[in-house]
Amino acid sequence: MLRQDDSIKELFETEQQLTDFIKNESVFTFNKNDELIGCGMVIRTHLDWDFCDLGVWVNPLKRGKSYGSQILLYLREFAIKNNMKPSFGCAIENLASQKIIEKSGFVSRHKLISFKTK
């Protein structure tokens, strides 16, 4: 079984989820000089649709060096070449992901509003 540390839990909720994504060939790893830079996901949102969600995780030791936007650009091109329409989103408090989104040419069209119930 794959082991995940706290940083990879930013992208995958459980080890089983990570294992399933790898088995379904939805995860790409990115390395430089035999060192893990990060990983990315391309996940079709519905089997009958041509839309996909992209996900990016960058090794905490490699953050702030534009690797996230490079990974996202690769994933975007992969999706387009495979006849999918890519989208990418993040939590409103995730400023790092927002920077990656902007640097990669994505444009925000929607904002999610959270509601609290009693």
N, C-alpha and C positions, 0 to 999 in steps of 0.2 A: 504494500500500500504506500502511496506517496505521502510524504509528511509535509505539512505546510506550516510556516511560521506565522506570526501575527501580521506581518506586512502583506502576505499574499491573501490573507482573509479580507483585505480591502476589496478584492475582486471576486473571490470565490467564498461562499458562505460555509461550505463543508468540504472535506477531503473527497467525499464521494462525488460532489458536484464537479470538482476539478478533474477527477478521474473520468467521469462521463463526458465532459467536454473534450478531453484528450482522445478518448475512444471514438468520438464522433468527428474527429479531425477539425474541431472548431477553434483550437488553440494553436498559436504560432509562438515560438520562442525566438528571441533576438539576442545574439551573442556578439561580443567583440573581443578578439584575442582570447578565446576560450572562456570568457567570463560572461555570466548572465546579465544582460542589460535590462531585459523586461520581457513581457509577453503581451499578446493581443488576442482578441477573440472576434470572430465573425459568426454571428448567430442569426439564422433566418428567423424572422419573427413569426411566421406561419408557413407551413409547408406549401400552401397554395398561392402565396404571395411572393413578390420579388423584392420585398424589403428586408433589410437585415440591420441588426444593432451591432455596433462596434464597441469593444471594450479594451482598455489599455491599463497595464500595470507596469510601473518602472521600479526596478530595484532601488530601495531607499538610499543606497550608497551612490547611485547614479542620477539621482533627481537634480533638476535645475540645469541640465546640460543639453536640453532640446531633444532628448531621446524620445520622450513621449509623443511629441509632434511628428517625429520621423516614423515612429511605429504607426501612428494613426494614418499618416499619408500612405504608408505601405498597405495597410488594411483597406483603406478607401479604394486604392487602385485595384487591389485583389477583388474586392466586391464588384466593382464596375466591370472588370474583365470577365467576371463570372455571372454577368447579367443580373446583378442585384443592385438595389438602390440603398446606399448606406445612410444610416443616421447614428448620431452619437449624443448622449446626454449625460448629465451628472447632477448631483445634489447642488442646491443653490449655495451651500456653504463650502463647496469644494472649489476653491479659487484656482488651485493648480490645474485641475481638469478644464476649467473655463479658459485658462490661458492656452492650453493645448488645443482646445476646440477652435479658438480664434486664430492661432498661428497656423492651423491646418486648413483654414478657409471655410470652415463650417459656419453657418449663420443660425442664430437662435430665432426660431419662429414661434415657440410656445414657452410658456412658463407654467409650472405646476403650482397650484395653490394648495397649501395644506389646511385641513379643517380639523378642529378639535370638537369632540362631542362630550357632552356631560356624562 
